[in-house]
Amino acid sequence: MNGDLFYFAYGSNMSVPRIQARIPAAEFVSVASLMAHRLTFSKPGTDASGKCDALFTGCVDDVVYGVVYRITAEDKQVLDGYEGLGVHYQVKTGVVSAACADLEVFFYVATEVRDNLRPYHWYKKHVLYGAQEAGIPEAYCNSIATVVAIDDPDLERHRREMRIY
């Protein structure tokens, strides 16, 4: 597939049902790690909840695990819309360590971060499900599991998000 891109998903898009609901042709490539970054739920969502960010720390001990997908340039345009490119997230490129090799990828980072945000339960489910589904190390999955989540006041959105499982 000439011209395809490698997308590093570290948040809700790690979940195969979630990414395929958005980008049906997304092809799983590998689990990967991004060094000198830390996973946070500090990106404010339009719904006032916390969404994932791969926060650059510069610390060699910090790591964000995720999933690399192969997508097309057209798929990226669709994904840019879901991610709110230019408003909520910006694109960053980098190298991740994957089982197959080091890969040049793109990923999204928050344009704004805030302390003390909490994800909705359904959003945390996407992130944790994706990490467990991919076989990301248990200790990392456990750290996601300990994140305090809150109820979404929009029950229909909660049901809609959970329907993919």
The 8 nearest C-alpha neighbors of each residue, nearest first, counted from 0:
[[1, 3, 2, 71, 69, 70, 4, 72],
 [0, 2, 3, 71, 4, 72, 70, 69],
 [3, 1, 0, 4, 71, 72, 70, 5],
 [2, 4, 71, 1, 70, 0, 69, 72],
 [5, 3, 70, 69, 71, 6, 2, 72],
 [4, 6, 69, 104, 68, 67, 70, 105],
 [5, 7, 68, 105, 67, 104, 106, 8],
 [6, 8, 67, 106, 66, 104, 105, 65],
 [9, 7, 66, 13, 65, 12, 10, 6],
 [8, 10, 65, 13, 64, 7, 66, 12],
 [11, 9, 126, 51, 12, 13, 8, 65],
 [10, 12, 126, 125, 13, 14, 122, 9],
 [11, 13, 18, 14, 10, 8, 17, 9],
 [14, 12, 129, 8, 11, 66, 9, 10],
 [129, 15, 13, 12, 17, 16, 125, 11],
 [14, 16, 18, 17, 19, 13, 129, 12],
 [17, 15, 19, 14, 18, 20, 163, 164],
 [18, 16, 14, 20, 15, 19, 12, 21],
 [19, 17, 12, 21, 15, 20, 22, 16],
 [18, 20, 23, 22, 21, 16, 17, 15],
 [21, 19, 17, 18, 22, 23, 16, 163],
 [20, 22, 18, 19, 23, 17, 78, 77],
 [21, 23, 19, 25, 24, 18, 20, 74],
 [24, 22, 19, 25, 20, 21, 18, 26],
 [23, 25, 22, 26, 19, 70, 74, 71],
 [26, 24, 70, 22, 23, 69, 68, 19],
 [25, 27, 69, 68, 24, 28, 70, 67],
 [26, 28, 68, 29, 67, 69, 25, 66],
 [29, 27, 68, 67, 26, 69, 30, 66],
 [30, 28, 67, 66, 97, 31, 27, 98],
 [29, 31, 66, 65, 97, 67, 133, 98],
 [32, 30, 97, 96, 65, 64, 66, 95],
 [33, 31, 64, 96, 95, 63, 65, 34],
 [34, 32, 95, 63, 62, 64, 36, 96],
 [33, 35, 62, 36, 61, 32, 59, 63],
 [36, 34, 57, 58, 61, 59, 56, 62],
 [37, 35, 55, 54, 56, 62, 61, 34],
 [36, 38, 54, 63, 53, 61, 62, 39],
 [39, 37, 53, 63, 52, 54, 51, 36],
 [38, 40, 52, 41, 51, 37, 53, 54],
 [41, 39, 51, 50, 49, 42, 52, 118],
 [40, 42, 112, 113, 39, 49, 116, 114],
 [41, 43, 112, 50, 49, 109, 40, 52],
 [44, 42, 49, 47, 48, 50, 41, 112],
 [45, 43, 46, 47, 48, 49, 50, 42],
 [44, 46, 47, 43, 48, 87, 49, 50],
 [45, 47, 44, 48, 43, 49, 151, 153],
 [48, 46, 44, 45, 43, 49, 116, 117],
 [47, 49, 118, 44, 117, 46, 43, 116],
 [50, 48, 118, 117, 116, 40, 43, 41],
 [49, 51, 40, 42, 44, 118, 43, 41],
 [52, 50, 40, 10, 39, 42, 41, 38],
 [51, 53, 39, 54, 108, 109, 38, 42],
 [54, 52, 38, 37, 36, 108, 55, 39],
 [53, 55, 37, 36, 52, 56, 38, 39],
 [54, 56, 36, 57, 35, 53, 37, 58],
 [57, 55, 36, 58, 35, 54, 37, 61],
 [56, 58, 35, 55, 59, 36, 61, 34],
 [57, 59, 35, 56, 60, 61, 36, 34],
 [58, 60, 35, 61, 57, 34, 62, 36],
 [59, 61, 58, 62, 35, 34, 36, 57],
 [62, 60, 35, 36, 59, 58, 37, 34],
 [63, 61, 34, 36, 33, 37, 35, 32],
 [64, 62, 33, 37, 32, 38, 36, 34],
 [65, 63, 32, 31, 9, 33, 62, 135],
 [64, 66, 9, 8, 31, 30, 32, 7],
 [65, 67, 30, 8, 13, 7, 31, 29],
 [66, 68, 7, 29, 6, 28, 30, 5],
 [69, 67, 27, 6, 26, 28, 5, 25],
 [68, 70, 5, 26, 4, 25, 6, 3],
 [71, 69, 25, 4, 3, 74, 68, 5],
 [70, 72, 3, 74, 73, 4, 75, 2],
 [71, 73, 75, 74, 3, 76, 4, 70],
 [72, 74, 76, 71, 75, 77, 70, 78],
 [75, 73, 71, 77, 76, 72, 70, 78],
 [74, 76, 78, 72, 77, 73, 79, 71],
 [75, 77, 79, 73, 74, 78, 72, 80],
 [78, 76, 74, 80, 75, 79, 81, 73],
 [77, 79, 75, 81, 80, 76, 82, 74],
 [80, 78, 76, 84, 82, 77, 81, 75],
 [81, 79, 83, 78, 77, 82, 84, 76],
 [80, 82, 78, 79, 83, 77, 84, 21],
 [81, 83, 79, 80, 84, 78, 88, 87],
 [84, 82, 87, 80, 86, 81, 79, 88],
 [85, 83, 88, 79, 86, 89, 82, 87],
 [84, 86, 89, 88, 87, 83, 110, 90],
 [85, 87, 83, 84, 88, 110, 89, 82],
 [88, 86, 83, 110, 109, 84, 85, 82],
 [89, 87, 109, 84, 110, 108, 107, 85],
 [88, 90, 108, 107, 84, 85, 110, 109],
 [91, 89, 107, 106, 108, 105, 88, 92],
 [90, 92, 106, 105, 107, 89, 93, 108],
 [93, 91, 105, 104, 106, 90, 103, 94],
 [92, 94, 104, 103, 105, 95, 91, 106],
 [93, 95, 103, 102, 104, 101, 96, 92],
 [96, 94, 33, 32, 102, 101, 31, 97],
 [97, 95, 101, 31, 32, 100, 102, 33],
 [96, 98, 31, 100, 99, 101, 30, 29],
 [97, 99, 100, 29, 30, 31, 96, 101],
 [98, 100, 97, 29, 101, 96, 28, 102],
 [101, 99, 97, 98, 102, 96, 95, 31],
 [100, 102, 96, 97, 95, 94, 103, 99],
 [103, 101, 94, 95, 104, 100, 96, 97],
 [102, 104, 94, 93, 95, 101, 5, 92],
 [105, 103, 5, 6, 93, 92, 7, 102],
 [104, 106, 92, 6, 91, 7, 93, 5],
 [107, 105, 7, 91, 90, 6, 92, 104],
 [106, 108, 90, 89, 88, 91, 109, 105],
 [109, 107, 88, 89, 52, 53, 90, 110],
 [110, 108, 88, 111, 42, 52, 87, 89],
 [109, 111, 88, 87, 89, 108, 86, 112],
 [112, 110, 109, 42, 113, 87, 43, 88],
 [113, 111, 42, 41, 43, 109, 114, 110],
 [114, 112, 41, 42, 116, 115, 43, 111],
 [113, 115, 116, 41, 112, 40, 42, 117],
 [114, 116, 117, 113, 41, 49, 40, 48],
 [117, 115, 49, 41, 114, 48, 113, 40],
 [116, 118, 49, 148, 48, 149, 147, 115],
 [119, 117, 49, 148, 48, 50, 123, 122],
 [118, 120, 149, 122, 148, 121, 151, 150],
 [119, 121, 123, 148, 122, 149, 150, 124],
 [122, 120, 124, 119, 123, 157, 161, 160],
 [123, 121, 125, 124, 119, 120, 118, 126],
 [122, 124, 126, 120, 125, 121, 127, 118],
 [125, 123, 121, 127, 122, 126, 128, 120],
 [126, 124, 11, 122, 128, 123, 127, 14],
 [127, 125, 11, 123, 10, 129, 124, 128],
 [128, 126, 130, 124, 129, 125, 123, 131],
 [129, 127, 131, 125, 130, 126, 124, 132],
 [14, 130, 128, 13, 132, 126, 127, 131],
 [129, 131, 127, 133, 135, 128, 132, 126],
 [132, 130, 134, 128, 133, 129, 135, 127],
 [131, 133, 129, 130, 134, 128, 14, 135],
 [134, 132, 130, 131, 135, 129, 30, 66],
 [135, 133, 131, 132, 136, 130, 30, 137],
 [134, 136, 130, 133, 131, 137, 140, 64],
 [137, 135, 139, 138, 134, 140, 131, 130],
 [136, 138, 140, 139, 141, 135, 131, 134],
 [137, 139, 141, 140, 136, 142, 135, 143],
 [138, 140, 142, 141, 137, 136, 143, 135],
 [141, 139, 137, 143, 142, 138, 144, 130],
 [140, 142, 144, 138, 139, 143, 137, 145],
 [141, 143, 139, 145, 140, 144, 138, 146],
 [144, 142, 140, 141, 145, 146, 127, 139],
 [143, 145, 141, 142, 146, 140, 127, 123],
 [144, 146, 142, 143, 147, 141, 140, 148],
 [147, 145, 143, 144, 148, 142, 117, 123],
 [146, 148, 145, 117, 149, 118, 144, 120],
 [149, 147, 118, 120, 119, 117, 146, 123],
 [148, 150, 119, 120, 118, 117, 151, 147],
 [151, 149, 119, 120, 152, 148, 121, 118],
 [150, 152, 153, 119, 154, 157, 149, 120],
 [151, 153, 154, 150, 157, 156, 155, 149],
 [154, 152, 151, 156, 155, 157, 150, 158],
 [155, 153, 157, 156, 152, 158, 151, 159],
 [154, 156, 158, 157, 153, 159, 160, 152],
 [157, 155, 159, 158, 154, 153, 160, 151],
 [156, 158, 154, 160, 155, 159, 121, 161],
 [159, 157, 155, 161, 156, 160, 162, 154],
 [160, 158, 156, 162, 157, 161, 155, 163],
 [161, 159, 157, 158, 162, 156, 121, 163],
 [160, 162, 158, 163, 159, 164, 157, 121],
 [163, 161, 159, 164, 160, 158, 157, 156],
 [164, 162, 161, 16, 160, 17, 159, 20],
 [163, 162, 161, 16, 160, 17, 125, 128]]
